[in-house]
Amino acid sequence: MTESQPAAAVPSAPGPPGPVAGYRGRRAVAVAAMLVAFAIGMPRFLTHTPYPRFGVVLDWASAGDRLAIAEIVGPPGQGVFRKGDRLLTYEGRPLTREFLRERFTRQDWPRGAFTLTIERDGRTLEVAVPPLRLTAWQRVRIYTLPIAAVLAVPIVAFLLVWRRPDLPTAWVFLWFASLQGLSAIFDLFRHPQTDLSPGFRFYLGFYHALTYLYPAAFLHFMTVFPRPRWSGRWAWTSVWFWLVAFTYTAGPAILPLASVLGRPADPMFQWFGAGVLTLGILSLLERYARPARPGWSPRWSERAIALVVGASMLVATTFSVFEALIDDPRVIALLTLPFMRLVLTVATLAWLSSPLLIAFLIANDPAFDPRRLLAQGLPYALLSGVLAGLYLLIVLASQRVFAAVTGEEAMVFNVVAALIVAFAFAPLRERLQRWLDRLFGRDPRTLRLALDQAGRELLG
């Protein structure tokens, strides 16, 4: 009798690696890095406002030397100014274009209340401008989408490090995402709300210098994404390694160089950053646009994702050049146009949201797969809109009918609407999920029927 041979194991398709055990220390470092980044950015967020002293947008594109108000953004302009008001004088001095540009650049408007003379509907008025005070919620509300993206990117990078602490590229991604978030907070909230102490000015100087590392961190990330350019050889034999080292040194060196030259550092940094960011983006596009070669053969889906990310980053970088030219009156007038502001907002969101796709390309992990996120998140997004509309429809329609019949209002319809929405949640969610399953080709009922049919065919 021959001994039975064990059946050969069927090789399974390689999947994304699971969480690596035994990396508690590295994960603790990742948590500490997130806390440090939060501690650095929060004071700036709480003490600076996202717009200048008046809380309005001026019509820089209009003709004449006196500017009108194009839009009311928030306090203290709300309730004080109206759209179309023309600014005339401040403390007896005419509010010309040059005077306003100089004062807004220096940010030396009084912190307390002061009086302005304006022209409204052909009449000359004096209005009192109260102090600028914004709560944390008002700051968030003004830049809701950019702040959501700023918070989401480091969280995605942190989750990637948490799941794959063995990937050096994931750590570079966390470093880049943290600097990106800190730089975005520094740029969005740039107007001090109160007078600053010497200690706080030192903190702002350190924060300012830290943001000058952001272009170098971006180039560093692009050279190791999704794998280092110098894989399989010594790092110092690669030109990319020396470019990264140079940018890490050159970025902070702009501050003392500008001091020696007697010129402002920020315009110099804007041009430097635009050049470095463009170099990193071109590196990404070149890496994924070239034909496959030994050791590097990304799938077409990965190429498409990388090219979309690179294109969105390139558009956002192009708009960042406008910040270097912000003192040019033509640029100021261009950026106040509604269409340009919309395009700039979309480009900024694309720039800040692209790391989600980058995380998927780094780890090839289903947790960051955009298709999976869409399939799981879309039902709840659609369902939230449907249920909110259903709730408002029931409440408003019922209250209006009840008020028309009886002349009174009843709050009981809020309870009735809430109960209807609660009972409708489960079947609506099931229907939406079933539709998405069919859309993505993974309908469990269809799969079960196909398996039953295959079984019947095998059994004859």
C-alpha positions in Angstrom: 0.0 0.0 0.0 1.4 3.3 -1.0 1.3 6.1 1.4 -1.0 8.9 0.4 0.7 12.1 -0.8 -0.6 15.3 0.7 -2.4 17.4 -1.8 -0.5 20.3 -3.2 -1.5 23.6 -1.7 -3.3 25.9 -4.0 -1.3 29.2 -4.2 -3.4 32.1 -3.2 -3.3 35.5 -4.8 -1.0 37.8 -2.8 -2.9 40.3 -0.9 -1.9 43.5 0.9 0.2 42.8 4.0 -1.6 42.9 7.3 -0.6 44.9 10.3 3.0 44.2 11.5 3.2 43.0 15.1 5.9 44.1 17.5 6.1 47.8 16.5 4.6 49.4 19.6 7.6 51.8 19.9 7.3 53.0 16.4 3.6 53.5 16.7 4.2 55.5 19.9 6.5 57.7 18.0 3.8 58.3 15.4 1.3 59.3 18.1 3.9 61.6 19.6 4.5 63.2 16.2 0.8 63.9 15.7 0.6 65.5 19.2 3.6 67.7 18.6 2.2 68.9 15.2 -1.1 69.6 16.9 0.6 71.5 19.7 2.5 73.6 17.2 -0.4 74.6 15.0 -3.2 75.1 17.6 -1.9 78.4 19.2 -1.6 80.0 15.7 -5.2 78.9 14.9 -6.6 80.3 18.1 -4.8 83.7 18.0 -4.9 84.6 14.3 -7.8 85.3 12.0 -8.3 84.2 8.4 -9.0 87.7 7.1 -7.8 91.3 7.7 -9.2 93.7 10.3 -12.4 94.8 8.6 -13.9 91.4 7.8 -14.6 92.4 4.2 -13.4 91.8 0.7 -12.5 95.0 -1.2 -13.2 95.5 -4.9 -9.6 96.0 -6.1 -10.7 95.6 -9.7 -12.9 98.7 -9.7 -11.9 102.0 -11.2 -11.0 105.0 -9.2 -8.8 105.6 -6.2 -11.4 104.8 -3.5 -12.4 101.2 -3.1 -15.8 99.8 -2.5 -16.7 96.7 -0.4 -17.4 93.7 -2.7 -18.3 91.1 0.0 -18.9 90.9 3.7 -16.9 87.9 5.1 -17.6 88.0 8.8 -17.1 90.0 12.0 -16.6 92.9 12.6 -17.8 93.9 9.1 -21.2 92.1 9.6 -23.7 94.6 10.8 -21.4 97.6 10.2 -20.7 97.7 6.5 -22.9 96.9 3.5 -22.0 95.7 0.0 -21.1 98.7 -2.1 -20.0 100.9 0.7 -17.0 103.1 -0.4 -14.2 103.7 2.1 -13.3 107.4 2.3 -11.2 108.4 5.3 -9.6 107.1 8.5 -8.5 109.6 11.2 -8.7 112.4 8.5 -6.4 110.5 6.1 -7.9 109.4 2.7 -8.2 105.7 2.3 -6.6 105.4 -1.1 -5.5 102.2 -2.8 -1.9 102.7 -1.8 -2.8 103.5 1.8 -5.0 100.5 2.2 -2.5 98.2 0.6 0.2 99.4 2.9 -1.9 99.2 6.1 -3.2 95.7 5.3 0.4 94.5 4.5 1.7 95.9 7.8 -1.4 94.7 9.7 -1.2 97.7 12.0 -4.8 98.6 12.3 -5.9 99.4 15.9 -6.9 96.3 17.9 -9.7 98.3 19.6 -12.7 100.1 18.1 -12.1 102.9 15.7 -14.1 105.1 13.3 -14.2 105.2 9.5 -15.8 107.6 7.1 -17.7 105.8 4.3 -20.0 106.6 1.4 -23.3 104.7 1.3 -26.0 105.4 -1.4 -24.5 108.8 -2.0 -24.4 109.8 1.7 -21.3 110.3 3.8 -21.5 108.3 7.1 -19.2 107.6 10.0 -19.2 104.0 11.3 -17.6 102.5 14.4 -15.6 99.4 13.6 -15.6 97.1 16.8 -12.7 94.9 17.7 -12.1 91.7 15.7 -13.1 88.8 17.9 -13.6 85.3 16.4 -14.5 82.1 18.2 -12.9 78.8 17.2 -16.1 77.8 15.5 -16.2 81.0 13.4 -12.6 80.3 12.3 -13.5 76.7 11.2 -16.7 77.8 9.5 -14.9 80.2 7.2 -12.5 77.5 5.9 -14.5 74.4 6.5 -13.4 72.4 3.5 -9.7 73.3 3.6 -9.5 72.7 7.4 -11.2 69.3 6.9 -8.6 68.4 4.3 -5.8 69.7 6.5 -6.9 67.4 9.3 -7.7 64.4 7.0 -4.2 64.3 5.4 -2.2 63.8 8.6 -4.8 61.3 9.8 -4.5 59.3 6.6 -0.7 59.3 6.9 -0.9 58.3 10.6 -3.2 55.4 9.8 -0.8 54.3 7.1 2.1 54.3 9.6 0.0 52.5 12.1 -0.8 49.7 9.7 2.6 49.6 8.1 5.3 50.8 10.5 7.8 48.8 8.5 7.6 51.1 5.4 10.1 53.9 5.5 8.0 55.7 2.8 5.1 55.8 5.2 7.2 57.7 7.7 8.3 60.2 5.1 4.6 60.6 4.2 3.7 61.4 7.8 6.5 64.0 8.0 5.4 65.6 4.7 1.7 65.5 5.7 2.4 67.1 9.1 4.4 69.9 7.5 1.7 70.4 4.9 -0.9 70.8 7.6 1.2 73.1 9.6 2.0 75.2 6.6 -1.7 75.4 5.6 -2.7 76.6 9.1 0.1 79.2 9.0 -1.0 80.5 5.6 -4.8 80.4 6.3 -4.6 82.2 9.6 -2.1 85.0 9.2 -3.7 88.0 10.8 -3.1 88.5 14.6 -6.2 89.1 16.6 -4.5 90.7 19.6 -1.1 92.2 20.5 1.5 89.5 20.8 4.0 89.0 23.7 7.7 88.5 23.0 7.5 84.9 23.9 4.7 84.3 21.5 6.6 86.1 18.8 9.5 83.7 19.3 7.1 80.8 18.9 5.8 82.4 15.7 9.3 82.8 14.4 10.1 79.2 15.1 6.8 78.1 13.4 7.6 80.4 10.4 11.0 78.8 10.0 9.5 75.3 10.3 7.2 76.0 7.3 10.2 76.7 5.2 11.0 72.9 5.3 7.8 72.1 3.6 9.0 72.2 -0.1 12.0 70.0 0.9 9.7 67.5 2.6 7.5 67.4 -0.5 10.5 66.7 -2.8 11.8 64.1 -0.3 8.4 62.4 -0.4 8.2 62.4 -4.2 11.7 60.8 -4.4 10.8 57.9 -2.2 7.2 57.5 -3.5 6.2 54.7 -3.8 9.7 53.3 -3.4 13.0 55.2 -3.0 14.7 56.3 -6.3 18.0 54.9 -4.9 16.7 51.4 -4.0 19.4 48.7 -4.4 22.3 51.1 -4.2 23.9 53.6 -1.9 21.8 56.7 -1.4 24.6 59.2 -2.0 25.2 57.8 -5.5 21.8 59.2 -6.6 21.3 62.8 -7.8 17.9 62.9 -6.2 19.4 62.3 -2.8 21.6 65.3 -3.1 18.7 67.4 -4.4 16.7 66.6 -1.3 19.7 67.4 0.9 20.2 70.7 -0.8 16.5 71.8 -0.5 16.4 70.9 3.2 19.4 73.2 3.7 18.3 76.0 1.3 14.8 76.4 2.6 15.6 77.7 6.1 18.7 79.5 4.7 16.3 81.9 2.9 15.5 83.6 6.3 19.1 84.8 7.1 19.8 85.5 3.4 16.8 87.8 3.2 17.9 89.6 6.3 21.4 90.2 4.9 19.9 91.4 1.6 17.4 93.6 3.3 14.5 92.0 1.4 11.3 90.3 2.7 11.8 86.5 3.0 8.3 85.3 2.0 8.4 86.3 -1.7 11.8 84.7 -2.0 10.4 81.5 -0.4 7.4 81.5 -2.6 9.5 81.4 -5.7 11.8 78.8 -4.2 8.9 76.6 -3.1 7.2 76.8 -6.5 10.4 75.6 -8.1 10.9 72.7 -5.7 7.3 71.7 -5.8 7.3 71.7 -9.6 10.5 69.6 -9.6 8.8 67.0 -7.3 5.7 66.9 -9.4 7.6 66.4 -12.6 9.5 63.6 -10.8 6.2 61.9 -10.0 4.8 62.3 -13.5 8.0 61.1 -15.1 8.1 58.0 -12.9 4.5 56.9 -13.8 4.4 58.1 -17.4 7.4 56.2 -18.5 7.0 52.7 -20.0 7.4 49.7 -17.7 11.0 48.6 -17.0 12.6 45.8 -14.9 11.7 46.2 -11.3 9.0 48.9 -12.0 5.8 47.9 -13.7 2.8 49.7 -12.1 -0.7 48.8 -13.2 -2.7 51.1 -15.4 -5.0 52.0 -12.5 -2.0 53.0 -10.4 -0.7 55.1 -13.3 -4.0 56.8 -13.7 -4.2 57.6 -10.0 -0.7 58.9 -9.9 -1.2 61.1 -13.0 -4.4 62.6 -11.6 -2.6 63.4 -8.3 0.4 64.9 -10.2 -1.9 67.0 -12.4 -3.9 68.4 -9.5 -0.7 69.2 -7.6 0.7 71.0 -10.6 -2.4 73.2 -11.0 -2.3 74.0 -7.3 1.5 74.9 -7.5 0.7 77.2 -10.4 -1.7 79.1 -8.3 0.8 79.3 -5.5 2.9 81.6 -7.8 0.2 84.2 -7.3 1.1 84.5 -3.6 4.6 85.6 -4.7 3.0 88.4 -6.8 0.3 89.3 -4.2 1.6 93.0 -4.1 0.9 93.5 -7.8 -2.5 95.3 -8.1 -3.3 93.3 -11.2 -2.9 90.0 -9.2 -5.0 91.4 -6.4 -7.8 92.3 -8.8 -7.6 88.9 -10.5 -7.8 87.0 -7.2 -10.9 88.9 -6.1 -12.9 87.6 -9.1 -15.5 85.0 -8.1 -14.4 82.5 -10.8 -10.7 82.7 -9.8 -11.6 82.3 -6.1 -13.6 79.2 -7.0 -10.8 77.7 -9.1 -8.3 78.4 -6.4 -10.5 76.7 -3.8 -10.9 73.6 -6.0 -7.2 73.5 -6.7 -6.4 73.8 -3.0 -8.8 71.0 -2.0 -7.4 68.8 -4.7 -3.9 69.4 -3.4 -4.8 68.8 0.2 -6.9 65.7 -0.6 -4.5 63.9 -3.0 -2.5 62.2 -0.1 -5.4 59.7 0.3 -4.7 58.4 -3.2 -1.0 58.5 -2.4 -1.5 56.3 0.6 -3.2 53.7 -1.5 -0.3 53.7 -4.0 2.3 53.4 -1.2 0.8 50.5 0.7 -1.5 49.0 -1.9 -3.8 48.4 1.1 -7.6 48.0 0.7 -8.0 50.3 3.7 -7.0 53.3 1.5 -8.6 52.0 -1.8 -10.7 54.9 -3.1 -13.1 52.5 -4.7 -13.6 50.8 -1.3 -14.1 54.1 0.5 -16.6 55.2 -2.2 -18.5 51.9 -2.0 -18.7 52.0 1.8 -19.0 55.8 2.4 -21.4 56.7 -0.4 -24.4 54.9 1.0 -24.3 56.9 4.2 -23.7 60.1 2.4 -26.6 59.6 0.1 -28.7 58.2 2.9 -28.0 61.3 5.1 -29.2 63.6 2.3 -32.3 61.5 1.7 -33.3 61.3 5.3 -32.6 65.0 6.0 -34.8 65.9 3.0 -37.5 63.5 4.2 -37.4 64.9 7.7 -37.7 68.5 6.6 -40.4 67.7 4.1 -42.6 66.0 6.8 -42.0 68.7 9.4 -42.5 71.7 7.2 -45.5 70.3 5.3 -47.2 69.1 8.4 -46.7 72.3 10.3 -47.9 74.4 7.5 -51.1 72.3 7.0 -51.8 72.2 10.7 -51.2 76.0 11.0 -53.5 76.7 8.0 -56.3 74.6 9.5 -56.0 75.5 13.2 -54.0 78.7 13.2 -51.6 77.2 15.7 -48.2 75.5 15.6 -47.5 72.0 17.0 -44.0 70.6 17.8 -45.4 67.0 17.8 -44.7 66.8 14.1 -41.0 66.9 14.8 -41.4 63.7 16.8 -43.5 62.1 14.1 -40.9 63.0 11.5 -38.1 61.6 13.6 -40.0 58.3 14.0 -40.7 58.0 10.3 -37.1 58.7 9.5 -36.0 56.1 12.1 -38.2 53.4 10.6 -37.1 54.3 7.0 -33.4 54.1 7.8 -32.9 50.3 7.6 -34.8 49.6 4.3 -33.3 52.7 2.6 -29.8 51.7 3.6 -30.3 48.2 2.4 -31.6 49.3 -1.0 -28.7 51.8 -1.4 -26.1 49.2 -0.5 -27.7 46.7 -2.8 -27.6 49.2 -5.7 -23.9 49.9 -5.0 -23.1 46.2 -4.8 -24.6 45.8 -8.3 -22.7 48.9 -9.5 -19.4 47.5 -8.3 -20.1 44.0 -9.5 -20.3 42.3 -6.1 -23.9 41.8 -5.5 -24.1 38.9 -2.9 -27.5 37.7 -4.2 -26.3 37.5 -7.8 -23.2 35.7 -6.6 -25.3 33.2 -4.6 -27.5 32.5 -7.6 -24.5 32.0 -9.8 -23.0 29.5 -7.3 -26.3 27.6 -7.1 -26.5 27.4 -10.8 -22.9 26.2 -11.1 -23.7 23.5 -8.5 -26.8 22.3 -10.4 -24.8 22.1 -13.6 -22.1 20.0 -11.9 -24.6 17.6 -10.4 -26.4 17.3 -13.8 
